[in-house]
Amino acid sequence: MERVSWVRKPMVTVMAATLAAGVLGATPSGSTAGGGRRKNIAVSRAHDFRVVVTAVRGSGGGDAPPATVRIKAFERSADGWHRLGSLRAGRQNGYFWKVIGKPGSIRGFTLTNGDARRASFRLRISPSIGWSRVFRFRVQNGELVRA
């Protein structure tokens, strides 16, 4: 009996840690959260400027759920990363989750640091339609704006 309880404790600890990670929506890559409703599709950093492009799964759509794509920009200062803003790329629910959530769904993702902080990219609309127009963003007066 003593031996069984000794074996169970580590197993219970592992199971509890696994359950906690699942409840919190953690993944090894940290790219999704909330049961797969958000996914970072691109992240880039140029010294003290960082941009994250995220797909957010919409509700409905049956076999073809929609998704919205957002861009967030951050600036590094002495006390950490500060958010410069968040904007939508394209229309609300303007993409297909199953397309935009796959690798290779973004191309031409460029980031420029310095006085003219800019980001640009294209998104895959669908394999048959192809790529979106180029989305351009810049930082103006410490805030993320469309370029």
MODELLER restraints for C-alpha pairs under 7 A, 6 or more apart:
rsr = mdl.restraints
at = mdl.atoms
rsr.add(forms.Gaussian(group=physical.xy_distance, feature=features.Distance(at['CA:25:A'], at['CA:33:A']), mean=4.74, stdev=0.5))
rsr.add(forms.Gaussian(group=physical.xy_distance, feature=features.Distance(at['CA:25:A'], at['CA:34:A']), mean=5.06, stdev=0.5))
rsr.add(forms.Gaussian(group=physical.xy_distance, feature=features.Distance(at['CA:25:A'], at['CA:35:A']), mean=5.53, stdev=0.5))
rsr.add(forms.Gaussian(group=physical.xy_distance, feature=features.Distance(at['CA:26:A'], at['CA:33:A']), mean=6.19, stdev=0.5))
rsr.add(forms.Gaussian(group=physical.xy_distance, feature=features.Distance(at['CA:31:A'], at['CA:39:A']), mean=5.31, stdev=0.5))
rsr.add(forms.Gaussian(group=physical.xy_distance, feature=features.Distance(at['CA:31:A'], at['CA:40:A']), mean=5.19, stdev=0.5))
rsr.add(forms.Gaussian(group=physical.xy_distance, feature=features.Distance(at['CA:32:A'], at['CA:38:A']), mean=5.27, stdev=0.5))
rsr.add(forms.Gaussian(group=physical.xy_distance, feature=features.Distance(at['CA:32:A'], at['CA:39:A']), mean=4.48, stdev=0.5))
rsr.add(forms.Gaussian(group=physical.xy_distance, feature=features.Distance(at['CA:32:A'], at['CA:40:A']), mean=6.73, stdev=0.5))
rsr.add(forms.Gaussian(group=physical.xy_distance, feature=features.Distance(at['CA:37:A'], at['CA:56:A']), mean=5.76, stdev=0.5))
rsr.add(forms.Gaussian(group=physical.xy_distance, feature=features.Distance(at['CA:37:A'], at['CA:57:A']), mean=4.90, stdev=0.5))
rsr.add(forms.Gaussian(group=physical.xy_distance, feature=features.Distance(at['CA:38:A'], at['CA:54:A']), mean=6.70, stdev=0.5))
rsr.add(forms.Gaussian(group=physical.xy_distance, feature=features.Distance(at['CA:38:A'], at['CA:55:A']), mean=5.63, stdev=0.5))
rsr.add(forms.Gaussian(group=physical.xy_distance, feature=features.Distance(at['CA:38:A'], at['CA:56:A']), mean=4.54, stdev=0.5))
rsr.add(forms.Gaussian(group=physical.xy_distance, feature=features.Distance(at['CA:38:A'], at['CA:57:A']), mean=6.18, stdev=0.5))
rsr.add(forms.Gaussian(group=physical.xy_distance, feature=features.Distance(at['CA:39:A'], at['CA:54:A']), mean=5.51, stdev=0.5))
rsr.add(forms.Gaussian(group=physical.xy_distance, feature=features.Distance(at['CA:39:A'], at['CA:55:A']), mean=5.26, stdev=0.5))
rsr.add(forms.Gaussian(group=physical.xy_distance, feature=features.Distance(at['CA:39:A'], at['CA:56:A']), mean=6.66, stdev=0.5))
rsr.add(forms.Gaussian(group=physical.xy_distance, feature=features.Distance(at['CA:39:A'], at['CA:101:A']), mean=6.74, stdev=0.5))
rsr.add(forms.Gaussian(group=physical.xy_distance, feature=features.Distance(at['CA:40:A'], at['CA:52:A']), mean=6.86, stdev=0.5))
rsr.add(forms.Gaussian(group=physical.xy_distance, feature=features.Distance(at['CA:40:A'], at['CA:53:A']), mean=5.84, stdev=0.5))
rsr.add(forms.Gaussian(group=physical.xy_distance, feature=features.Distance(at['CA:40:A'], at['CA:54:A']), mean=4.27, stdev=0.5))
rsr.add(forms.Gaussian(group=physical.xy_distance, feature=features.Distance(at['CA:40:A'], at['CA:55:A']), mean=6.31, stdev=0.5))
rsr.add(forms.Gaussian(group=physical.xy_distance, feature=features.Distance(at['CA:41:A'], at['CA:53:A']), mean=5.74, stdev=0.5))
rsr.add(forms.Gaussian(group=physical.xy_distance, feature=features.Distance(at['CA:41:A'], at['CA:54:A']), mean=5.56, stdev=0.5))
rsr.add(forms.Gaussian(group=physical.xy_distance, feature=features.Distance(at['CA:41:A'], at['CA:55:A']), mean=6.64, stdev=0.5))
rsr.add(forms.Gaussian(group=physical.xy_distance, feature=features.Distance(at['CA:41:A'], at['CA:101:A']), mean=6.75, stdev=0.5))
rsr.add(forms.Gaussian(group=physical.xy_distance, feature=features.Distance(at['CA:42:A'], at['CA:52:A']), mean=5.90, stdev=0.5))
rsr.add(forms.Gaussian(group=physical.xy_distance, feature=features.Distance(at['CA:42:A'], at['CA:53:A']), mean=5.09, stdev=0.5))
rsr.add(forms.Gaussian(group=physical.xy_distance, feature=features.Distance(at['CA:43:A'], at['CA:51:A']), mean=5.77, stdev=0.5))
rsr.add(forms.Gaussian(group=physical.xy_distance, feature=features.Distance(at['CA:43:A'], at['CA:52:A']), mean=4.49, stdev=0.5))
rsr.add(forms.Gaussian(group=physical.xy_distance, feature=features.Distance(at['CA:43:A'], at['CA:53:A']), mean=6.30, stdev=0.5))
rsr.add(forms.Gaussian(group=physical.xy_distance, feature=features.Distance(at['CA:44:A'], at['CA:50:A']), mean=5.76, stdev=0.5))
rsr.add(forms.Gaussian(group=physical.xy_distance, feature=features.Distance(at['CA:44:A'], at['CA:51:A']), mean=5.46, stdev=0.5))
rsr.add(forms.Gaussian(group=physical.xy_distance, feature=features.Distance(at['CA:44:A'], at['CA:52:A']), mean=6.67, stdev=0.5))
rsr.add(forms.Gaussian(group=physical.xy_distance, feature=features.Distance(at['CA:45:A'], at['CA:51:A']), mean=6.41, stdev=0.5))
rsr.add(forms.Gaussian(group=physical.xy_distance, feature=features.Distance(at['CA:46:A'], at['CA:111:A']), mean=6.91, stdev=0.5))
rsr.add(forms.Gaussian(group=physical.xy_distance, feature=features.Distance(at['CA:46:A'], at['CA:113:A']), mean=5.89, stdev=0.5))
rsr.add(forms.Gaussian(group=physical.xy_distance, feature=features.Distance(at['CA:48:A'], at['CA:75:A']), mean=5.66, stdev=0.5))
rsr.add(forms.Gaussian(group=physical.xy_distance, feature=features.Distance(at['CA:48:A'], at['CA:76:A']), mean=4.78, stdev=0.5))
rsr.add(forms.Gaussian(group=physical.xy_distance, feature=features.Distance(at['CA:49:A'], at['CA:74:A']), mean=5.86, stdev=0.5))
rsr.add(forms.Gaussian(group=physical.xy_distance, feature=features.Distance(at['CA:49:A'], at['CA:75:A']), mean=4.86, stdev=0.5))
rsr.add(forms.Gaussian(group=physical.xy_distance, feature=features.Distance(at['CA:49:A'], at['CA:76:A']), mean=6.43, stdev=0.5))
rsr.add(forms.Gaussian(group=physical.xy_distance, feature=features.Distance(at['CA:49:A'], at['CA:113:A']), mean=6.38, stdev=0.5))
rsr.add(forms.Gaussian(group=physical.xy_distance, feature=features.Distance(at['CA:50:A'], at['CA:73:A']), mean=5.75, stdev=0.5))
rsr.add(forms.Gaussian(group=physical.xy_distance, feature=features.Distance(at['CA:50:A'], at['CA:74:A']), mean=5.08, stdev=0.5))
rsr.add(forms.Gaussian(group=physical.xy_distance, feature=features.Distance(at['CA:50:A'], at['CA:75:A']), mean=6.45, stdev=0.5))
rsr.add(forms.Gaussian(group=physical.xy_distance, feature=features.Distance(at['CA:51:A'], at['CA:71:A']), mean=6.91, stdev=0.5))
rsr.add(forms.Gaussian(group=physical.xy_distance, feature=features.Distance(at['CA:51:A'], at['CA:72:A']), mean=5.66, stdev=0.5))
rsr.add(forms.Gaussian(group=physical.xy_distance, feature=features.Distance(at['CA:51:A'], at['CA:73:A']), mean=4.50, stdev=0.5))
rsr.add(forms.Gaussian(group=physical.xy_distance, feature=features.Distance(at['CA:51:A'], at['CA:74:A']), mean=6.33, stdev=0.5))
rsr.add(forms.Gaussian(group=physical.xy_distance, feature=features.Distance(at['CA:52:A'], at['CA:71:A']), mean=5.71, stdev=0.5))
rsr.add(forms.Gaussian(group=physical.xy_distance, feature=features.Distance(at['CA:52:A'], at['CA:72:A']), mean=5.25, stdev=0.5))
rsr.add(forms.Gaussian(group=physical.xy_distance, feature=features.Distance(at['CA:52:A'], at['CA:73:A']), mean=6.53, stdev=0.5))
rsr.add(forms.Gaussian(group=physical.xy_distance, feature=features.Distance(at['CA:53:A'], at['CA:69:A']), mean=6.96, stdev=0.5))
rsr.add(forms.Gaussian(group=physical.xy_distance, feature=features.Distance(at['CA:53:A'], at['CA:70:A']), mean=5.76, stdev=0.5))
rsr.add(forms.Gaussian(group=physical.xy_distance, feature=features.Distance(at['CA:53:A'], at['CA:71:A']), mean=4.50, stdev=0.5))
rsr.add(forms.Gaussian(group=physical.xy_distance, feature=features.Distance(at['CA:53:A'], at['CA:72:A']), mean=6.53, stdev=0.5))
rsr.add(forms.Gaussian(group=physical.xy_distance, feature=features.Distance(at['CA:54:A'], at['CA:69:A']), mean=5.61, stdev=0.5))
rsr.add(forms.Gaussian(group=physical.xy_distance, feature=features.Distance(at['CA:54:A'], at['CA:70:A']), mean=5.27, stdev=0.5))
rsr.add(forms.Gaussian(group=physical.xy_distance, feature=features.Distance(at['CA:54:A'], at['CA:71:A']), mean=6.35, stdev=0.5))
rsr.add(forms.Gaussian(group=physical.xy_distance, feature=features.Distance(at['CA:55:A'], at['CA:67:A']), mean=6.20, stdev=0.5))
rsr.add(forms.Gaussian(group=physical.xy_distance, feature=features.Distance(at['CA:55:A'], at['CA:68:A']), mean=5.68, stdev=0.5))
rsr.add(forms.Gaussian(group=physical.xy_distance, feature=features.Distance(at['CA:55:A'], at['CA:69:A']), mean=4.46, stdev=0.5))
rsr.add(forms.Gaussian(group=physical.xy_distance, feature=features.Distance(at['CA:55:A'], at['CA:70:A']), mean=6.45, stdev=0.5))
rsr.add(forms.Gaussian(group=physical.xy_distance, feature=features.Distance(at['CA:55:A'], at['CA:100:A']), mean=6.92, stdev=0.5))
rsr.add(forms.Gaussian(group=physical.xy_distance, feature=features.Distance(at['CA:55:A'], at['CA:101:A']), mean=6.79, stdev=0.5))
rsr.add(forms.Gaussian(group=physical.xy_distance, feature=features.Distance(at['CA:56:A'], at['CA:67:A']), mean=5.33, stdev=0.5))
rsr.add(forms.Gaussian(group=physical.xy_distance, feature=features.Distance(at['CA:56:A'], at['CA:68:A']), mean=5.14, stdev=0.5))
rsr.add(forms.Gaussian(group=physical.xy_distance, feature=features.Distance(at['CA:56:A'], at['CA:69:A']), mean=6.17, stdev=0.5))
rsr.add(forms.Gaussian(group=physical.xy_distance, feature=features.Distance(at['CA:57:A'], at['CA:66:A']), mean=6.13, stdev=0.5))
rsr.add(forms.Gaussian(group=physical.xy_distance, feature=features.Distance(at['CA:57:A'], at['CA:67:A']), mean=4.39, stdev=0.5))
rsr.add(forms.Gaussian(group=physical.xy_distance, feature=features.Distance(at['CA:57:A'], at['CA:68:A']), mean=6.55, stdev=0.5))
rsr.add(forms.Gaussian(group=physical.xy_distance, feature=features.Distance(at['CA:57:A'], at['CA:97:A']), mean=6.00, stdev=0.5))
rsr.add(forms.Gaussian(group=physical.xy_distance, feature=features.Distance(at['CA:58:A'], at['CA:65:A']), mean=6.40, stdev=0.5))
rsr.add(forms.Gaussian(group=physical.xy_distance, feature=features.Distance(at['CA:58:A'], at['CA:66:A']), mean=5.08, stdev=0.5))
rsr.add(forms.Gaussian(group=physical.xy_distance, feature=features.Distance(at['CA:58:A'], at['CA:67:A']), mean=5.06, stdev=0.5))
rsr.add(forms.Gaussian(group=physical.xy_distance, feature=features.Distance(at['CA:58:A'], at['CA:68:A']), mean=6.96, stdev=0.5))
rsr.add(forms.Gaussian(group=physical.xy_distance, feature=features.Distance(at['CA:58:A'], at['CA:93:A']), mean=6.25, stdev=0.5))
rsr.add(forms.Gaussian(group=physical.xy_distance, feature=features.Distance(at['CA:59:A'], at['CA:65:A']), mean=6.60, stdev=0.5))
rsr.add(forms.Gaussian(group=physical.xy_distance, feature=features.Distance(at['CA:64:A'], at['CA:96:A']), mean=6.29, stdev=0.5))
rsr.add(forms.Gaussian(group=physical.xy_distance, feature=features.Distance(at['CA:65:A'], at['CA:96:A']), mean=6.04, stdev=0.5))
rsr.add(forms.Gaussian(group=physical.xy_distance, feature=features.Distance(at['CA:65:A'], at['CA:97:A']), mean=5.61, stdev=0.5))
rsr.add(forms.Gaussian(group=physical.xy_distance, feature=features.Distance(at['CA:66:A'], at['CA:93:A']), mean=4.98, stdev=0.5))
rsr.add(forms.Gaussian(group=physical.xy_distance, feature=features.Distance(at['CA:66:A'], at['CA:94:A']), mean=6.69, stdev=0.5))
rsr.add(forms.Gaussian(group=physical.xy_distance, feature=features.Distance(at['CA:66:A'], at['CA:95:A']), mean=5.58, stdev=0.5))
rsr.add(forms.Gaussian(group=physical.xy_distance, feature=features.Distance(at['CA:66:A'], at['CA:96:A']), mean=4.61, stdev=0.5))
rsr.add(forms.Gaussian(group=physical.xy_distance, feature=features.Distance(at['CA:66:A'], at['CA:97:A']), mean=5.26, stdev=0.5))
rsr.add(forms.Gaussian(group=physical.xy_distance, feature=features.Distance(at['CA:67:A'], at['CA:93:A']), mean=4.57, stdev=0.5))
rsr.add(forms.Gaussian(group=physical.xy_distance, feature=features.Distance(at['CA:67:A'], at['CA:94:A']), mean=6.33, stdev=0.5))
rsr.add(forms.Gaussian(group=physical.xy_distance, feature=features.Distance(at['CA:67:A'], at['CA:95:A']), mean=5.00, stdev=0.5))
rsr.add(forms.Gaussian(group=physical.xy_distance, feature=features.Distance(at['CA:67:A'], at['CA:96:A']), mean=5.51, stdev=0.5))
rsr.add(forms.Gaussian(group=physical.xy_distance, feature=features.Distance(at['CA:67:A'], at['CA:97:A']), mean=4.91, stdev=0.5))
rsr.add(forms.Gaussian(group=physical.xy_distance, feature=features.Distance(at['CA:68:A'], at['CA:92:A']), mean=5.19, stdev=0.5))
rsr.add(forms.Gaussian(group=physical.xy_distance, feature=features.Distance(at['CA:68:A'], at['CA:93:A']), mean=4.53, stdev=0.5))
rsr.add(forms.Gaussian(group=physical.xy_distance, feature=features.Distance(at['CA:68:A'], at['CA:94:A']), mean=6.05, stdev=0.5))
rsr.add(forms.Gaussian(group=physical.xy_distance, feature=features.Distance(at['CA:68:A'], at['CA:95:A']), mean=6.30, stdev=0.5))
rsr.add(forms.Gaussian(group=physical.xy_distance, feature=features.Distance(at['CA:69:A'], at['CA:88:A']), mean=5.87, stdev=0.5))
rsr.add(forms.Gaussian(group=physical.xy_distance, feature=features.Distance(at['CA:69:A'], at['CA:89:A']), mean=5.45, stdev=0.5))
rsr.add(forms.Gaussian(group=physical.xy_distance, feature=features.Distance(at['CA:70:A'], at['CA:86:A']), mean=6.72, stdev=0.5))
rsr.add(forms.Gaussian(group=physical.xy_distance, feature=features.Distance(at['CA:70:A'], at['CA:87:A']), mean=5.59, stdev=0.5))
rsr.add(forms.Gaussian(group=physical.xy_distance, feature=features.Distance(at['CA:70:A'], at['CA:88:A']), mean=4.33, stdev=0.5))
rsr.add(forms.Gaussian(group=physical.xy_distance, feature=features.Distance(at['CA:70:A'], at['CA:89:A']), mean=5.60, stdev=0.5))
rsr.add(forms.Gaussian(group=physical.xy_distance, feature=features.Distance(at['CA:71:A'], at['CA:86:A']), mean=5.55, stdev=0.5))
rsr.add(forms.Gaussian(group=physical.xy_distance, feature=features.Distance(at['CA:71:A'], at['CA:87:A']), mean=5.45, stdev=0.5))
rsr.add(forms.Gaussian(group=physical.xy_distance, feature=features.Distance(at['CA:71:A'], at['CA:88:A']), mean=6.26, stdev=0.5))
rsr.add(forms.Gaussian(group=physical.xy_distance, feature=features.Distance(at['CA:71:A'], at['CA:89:A']), mean=6.83, stdev=0.5))
rsr.add(forms.Gaussian(group=physical.xy_distance, feature=features.Distance(at['CA:72:A'], at['CA:85:A']), mean=5.79, stdev=0.5))
rsr.add(forms.Gaussian(group=physical.xy_distance, feature=features.Distance(at['CA:72:A'], at['CA:86:A']), mean=4.33, stdev=0.5))
rsr.add(forms.Gaussian(group=physical.xy_distance, feature=features.Distance(at['CA:72:A'], at['CA:87:A']), mean=6.69, stdev=0.5))
rsr.add(forms.Gaussian(group=physical.xy_distance, feature=features.Distance(at['CA:73:A'], at['CA:83:A']), mean=5.96, stdev=0.5))
rsr.add(forms.Gaussian(group=physical.xy_distance, feature=features.Distance(at['CA:73:A'], at['CA:84:A']), mean=5.33, stdev=0.5))
rsr.add(forms.Gaussian(group=physical.xy_distance, feature=features.Distance(at['CA:73:A'], at['CA:85:A']), mean=5.80, stdev=0.5))
rsr.add(forms.Gaussian(group=physical.xy_distance, feature=features.Distance(at['CA:73:A'], at['CA:86:A']), mean=6.62, stdev=0.5))
rsr.add(forms.Gaussian(group=physical.xy_distance, feature=features.Distance(at['CA:73:A'], at['CA:144:A']), mean=6.67, stdev=0.5))
rsr.add(forms.Gaussian(group=physical.xy_distance, feature=features.Distance(at['CA:74:A'], at['CA:81:A']), mean=5.98, stdev=0.5))
rsr.add(forms.Gaussian(group=physical.xy_distance, feature=features.Distance(at['CA:74:A'], at['CA:82:A']), mean=5.31, stdev=0.5))
rsr.add(forms.Gaussian(group=physical.xy_distance, feature=features.Distance(at['CA:74:A'], at['CA:83:A']), mean=4.36, stdev=0.5))
rsr.add(forms.Gaussian(group=physical.xy_distance, feature=features.Distance(at['CA:74:A'], at['CA:84:A']), mean=5.23, stdev=0.5))
rsr.add(forms.Gaussian(group=physical.xy_distance, feature=features.Distance(at['CA:75:A'], at['CA:81:A']), mean=5.49, stdev=0.5))
rsr.add(forms.Gaussian(group=physical.xy_distance, feature=features.Distance(at['CA:75:A'], at['CA:82:A']), mean=5.26, stdev=0.5))
rsr.add(forms.Gaussian(group=physical.xy_distance, feature=features.Distance(at['CA:75:A'], at['CA:83:A']), mean=6.45, stdev=0.5))
rsr.add(forms.Gaussian(group=physical.xy_distance, feature=features.Distance(at['CA:75:A'], at['CA:84:A']), mean=6.68, stdev=0.5))
rsr.add(forms.Gaussian(group=physical.xy_distance, feature=features.Distance(at['CA:76:A'], at['CA:82:A']), mean=6.22, stdev=0.5))
rsr.add(forms.Gaussian(group=physical.xy_distance, feature=features.Distance(at['CA:84:A'], at['CA:142:A']), mean=6.26, stdev=0.5))
rsr.add(forms.Gaussian(group=physical.xy_distance, feature=features.Distance(at['CA:84:A'], at['CA:143:A']), mean=4.93, stdev=0.5))
rsr.add(forms.Gaussian(group=physical.xy_distance, feature=features.Distance(at['CA:84:A'], at['CA:144:A']), mean=5.58, stdev=0.5))
rsr.add(forms.Gaussian(group=physical.xy_distance, feature=features.Distance(at['CA:85:A'], at['CA:143:A']), mean=5.92, stdev=0.5))
rsr.add(forms.Gaussian(group=physical.xy_distance, feature=features.Distance(at['CA:85:A'], at['CA:144:A']), mean=5.02, stdev=0.5))
rsr.add(forms.Gaussian(group=physical.xy_distance, feature=features.Distance(at['CA:86:A'], at['CA:144:A']), mean=6.83, stdev=0.5))
rsr.add(forms.Gaussian(group=physical.xy_distance, feature=features.Distance(at['CA:89:A'], at['CA:135:A']), mean=6.66, stdev=0.5))
rsr.add(forms.Gaussian(group=physical.xy_distance, feature=features.Distance(at['CA:95:A'], at['CA:125:A']), mean=5.91, stdev=0.5))
rsr.add(forms.Gaussian(group=physical.xy_distance, feature=features.Distance(at['CA:99:A'], at['CA:105:A']), mean=6.76, stdev=0.5))
rsr.add(forms.Gaussian(group=physical.xy_distance, feature=features.Distance(at['CA:99:A'], at['CA:126:A']), mean=6.19, stdev=0.5))
rsr.add(forms.Gaussian(group=physical.xy_distance, feature=features.Distance(at['CA:100:A'], at['CA:124:A']), mean=6.48, stdev=0.5))
rsr.add(forms.Gaussian(group=physical.xy_distance, feature=features.Distance(at['CA:105:A'], at['CA:123:A']), mean=5.78, stdev=0.5))
rsr.add(forms.Gaussian(group=physical.xy_distance, feature=features.Distance(at['CA:105:A'], at['CA:124:A']), mean=5.02, stdev=0.5))
rsr.add(forms.Gaussian(group=physical.xy_distance, feature=features.Distance(at['CA:106:A'], at['CA:121:A']), mean=6.73, stdev=0.5))
rsr.add(forms.Gaussian(group=physical.xy_distance, feature=features.Distance(at['CA:106:A'], at['CA:122:A']), mean=5.68, stdev=0.5))
rsr.add(forms.Gaussian(group=physical.xy_distance, feature=features.Distance(at['CA:106:A'], at['CA:123:A']), mean=4.65, stdev=0.5))
rsr.add(forms.Gaussian(group=physical.xy_distance, feature=features.Distance(at['CA:106:A'], at['CA:124:A']), mean=6.23, stdev=0.5))
rsr.add(forms.Gaussian(group=physical.xy_distance, feature=features.Distance(at['CA:107:A'], at['CA:121:A']), mean=5.87, stdev=0.5))
rsr.add(forms.Gaussian(group=physical.xy_distance, feature=features.Distance(at['CA:107:A'], at['CA:122:A']), mean=5.33, stdev=0.5))
rsr.add(forms.Gaussian(group=physical.xy_distance, feature=features.Distance(at['CA:107:A'], at['CA:123:A']), mean=6.55, stdev=0.5))
rsr.add(forms.Gaussian(group=physical.xy_distance, feature=features.Distance(at['CA:108:A'], at['CA:121:A']), mean=4.94, stdev=0.5))
rsr.add(forms.Gaussian(group=physical.xy_distance, feature=features.Distance(at['CA:108:A'], at['CA:122:A']), mean=6.14, stdev=0.5))
rsr.add(forms.Gaussian(group=physical.xy_distance, feature=features.Distance(at['CA:109:A'], at['CA:120:A']), mean=5.57, stdev=0.5))
rsr.add(forms.Gaussian(group=physical.xy_distance, feature=features.Distance(at['CA:109:A'], at['CA:121:A']), mean=4.24, stdev=0.5))
rsr.add(forms.Gaussian(group=physical.xy_distance, feature=features.Distance(at['CA:110:A'], at['CA:119:A']), mean=5.58, stdev=0.5))
rsr.add(forms.Gaussian(group=physical.xy_distance, feature=features.Distance(at['CA:110:A'], at['CA:120:A']), mean=5.41, stdev=0.5))
rsr.add(forms.Gaussian(group=physical.xy_distance, feature=features.Distance(at['CA:110:A'], at['CA:121:A']), mean=6.54, stdev=0.5))
rsr.add(forms.Gaussian(group=physical.xy_distance, feature=features.Distance(at['CA:111:A'], at['CA:118:A']), mean=5.71, stdev=0.5))
rsr.add(forms.Gaussian(group=physical.xy_distance, feature=features.Distance(at['CA:111:A'], at['CA:119:A']), mean=4.53, stdev=0.5))
rsr.add(forms.Gaussian(group=physical.xy_distance, feature=features.Distance(at['CA:111:A'], at['CA:120:A']), mean=6.80, stdev=0.5))
rsr.add(forms.Gaussian(group=physical.xy_distance, feature=features.Distance(at['CA:112:A'], at['CA:118:A']), mean=5.00, stdev=0.5))
rsr.add(forms.Gaussian(group=physical.xy_distance, feature=features.Distance(at['CA:112:A'], at['CA:119:A']), mean=6.42, stdev=0.5))
rsr.add(forms.Gaussian(group=physical.xy_distance, feature=features.Distance(at['CA:117:A'], at['CA:138:A']), mean=5.61, stdev=0.5))
rsr.add(forms.Gaussian(group=physical.xy_distance, feature=features.Distance(at['CA:117:A'], at['CA:139:A']), mean=5.54, stdev=0.5))
rsr.add(forms.Gaussian(group=physical.xy_distance, feature=features.Distance(at['CA:118:A'], at['CA:137:A']), mean=5.68, stdev=0.5))
rsr.add(forms.Gaussian(group=physical.xy_distance, feature=features.Distance(at['CA:118:A'], at['CA:138:A']), mean=4.20, stdev=0.5))
rsr.add(forms.Gaussian(group=physical.xy_distance, feature=features.Distance(at['CA:118:A'], at['CA:139:A']), mean=6.51, stdev=0.5))
rsr.add(forms.Gaussian(group=physical.xy_distance, feature=features.Distance(at['CA:119:A'], at['CA:136:A']), mean=5.90, stdev=0.5))
rsr.add(forms.Gaussian(group=physical.xy_distance, feature=features.Distance(at['CA:119:A'], at['CA:137:A']), mean=5.26, stdev=0.5))
rsr.add(forms.Gaussian(group=physical.xy_distance, feature=features.Distance(at['CA:119:A'], at['CA:138:A']), mean=6.27, stdev=0.5))
rsr.add(forms.Gaussian(group=physical.xy_distance, feature=features.Distance(at['CA:120:A'], at['CA:134:A']), mean=6.59, stdev=0.5))
rsr.add(forms.Gaussian(group=physical.xy_distance, feature=features.Distance(at['CA:120:A'], at['CA:135:A']), mean=5.39, stdev=0.5))
rsr.add(forms.Gaussian(group=physical.xy_distance, feature=features.Distance(at['CA:120:A'], at['CA:136:A']), mean=4.41, stdev=0.5))
rsr.add(forms.Gaussian(group=physical.xy_distance, feature=features.Distance(at['CA:120:A'], at['CA:137:A']), mean=6.27, stdev=0.5))
rsr.add(forms.Gaussian(group=physical.xy_distance, feature=features.Distance(at['CA:121:A'], at['CA:134:A']), mean=5.56, stdev=0.5))
rsr.add(forms.Gaussian(group=physical.xy_distance, feature=features.Distance(at['CA:121:A'], at['CA:135:A']), mean=5.49, stdev=0.5))
rsr.add(forms.Gaussian(group=physical.xy_distance, feature=features.Distance(at['CA:121:A'], at['CA:136:A']), mean=6.94, stdev=0.5))
rsr.add(forms.Gaussian(group=physical.xy_distance, feature=features.Distance(at['CA:122:A'], at['CA:131:A']), mean=6.32, stdev=0.5))
rsr.add(forms.Gaussian(group=physical.xy_distance, feature=features.Distance(at['CA:122:A'], at['CA:132:A']), mean=5.51, stdev=0.5))
rsr.add(forms.Gaussian(group=physical.xy_distance, feature=features.Distance(at['CA:122:A'], at['CA:133:A']), mean=6.07, stdev=0.5))
rsr.add(forms.Gaussian(group=physical.xy_distance, feature=features.Distance(at['CA:122:A'], at['CA:134:A']), mean=4.88, stdev=0.5))
rsr.add(forms.Gaussian(group=physical.xy_distance, feature=features.Distance(at['CA:122:A'], at['CA:135:A']), mean=6.20, stdev=0.5))
rsr.add(forms.Gaussian(group=physical.xy_distance, feature=features.Distance(at['CA:123:A'], at['CA:131:A']), mean=5.56, stdev=0.5))
rsr.add(forms.Gaussian(group=physical.xy_distance, feature=features.Distance(at['CA:123:A'], at['CA:132:A']), mean=5.28, stdev=0.5))
rsr.add(forms.Gaussian(group=physical.xy_distance, feature=features.Distance(at['CA:124:A'], at['CA:130:A']), mean=5.78, stdev=0.5))
rsr.add(forms.Gaussian(group=physical.xy_distance, feature=features.Distance(at['CA:124:A'], at['CA:131:A']), mean=4.44, stdev=0.5))
rsr.add(forms.Gaussian(group=physical.xy_distance, feature=features.Distance(at['CA:124:A'], at['CA:132:A']), mean=6.16, stdev=0.5))
rsr.add(forms.Gaussian(group=physical.xy_distance, feature=features.Distance(at['CA:125:A'], at['CA:131:A']), mean=5.55, stdev=0.5))
rsr.add(forms.Gaussian(group=physical.xy_distance, feature=features.Distance(at['CA:125:A'], at['CA:132:A']), mean=6.15, stdev=0.5))
rsr.add(forms.Gaussian(group=physical.xy_distance, feature=features.Distance(at['CA:136:A'], at['CA:146:A']), mean=6.07, stdev=0.5))
rsr.add(forms.Gaussian(group=physical.xy_distance, feature=features.Distance(at['CA:136:A'], at['CA:147:A']), mean=5.16, stdev=0.5))
rsr.add(forms.Gaussian(group=physical.xy_distance, feature=features.Distance(at['CA:137:A'], at['CA:144:A']), mean=6.83, stdev=0.5))
rsr.add(forms.Gaussian(group=physical.xy_distance, feature=features.Distance(at['CA:137:A'], at['CA:145:A']), mean=5.68, stdev=0.5))
rsr.add(forms.Gaussian(group=physical.xy_distance, feature=features.Distance(at['CA:137:A'], at['CA:146:A']), mean=4.39, stdev=0.5))
rsr.add(forms.Gaussian(group=physical.xy_distance, feature=features.Distance(at['CA:137:A'], at['CA:147:A']), mean=4.70, stdev=0.5))
rsr.add(forms.Gaussian(group=physical.xy_distance, feature=features.Distance(at['CA:138:A'], at['CA:144:A']), mean=5.78, stdev=0.5))
rsr.add(forms.Gaussian(group=physical.xy_distance, feature=features.Distance(at['CA:138:A'], at['CA:145:A']), mean=5.54, stdev=0.5))
rsr.add(forms.Gaussian(group=physical.xy_distance, feature=features.Distance(at['CA:138:A'], at['CA:146:A']), mean=6.22, stdev=0.5))
rsr.add(forms.Gaussian(group=physical.xy_distance, feature=features.Distance(at['CA:138:A'], at['CA:147:A']), mean=5.66, stdev=0.5))
rsr.add(forms.Gaussian(group=physical.xy_distance, feature=features.Distance(at['CA:139:A'], at['CA:145:A']), mean=6.03, stdev=0.5))
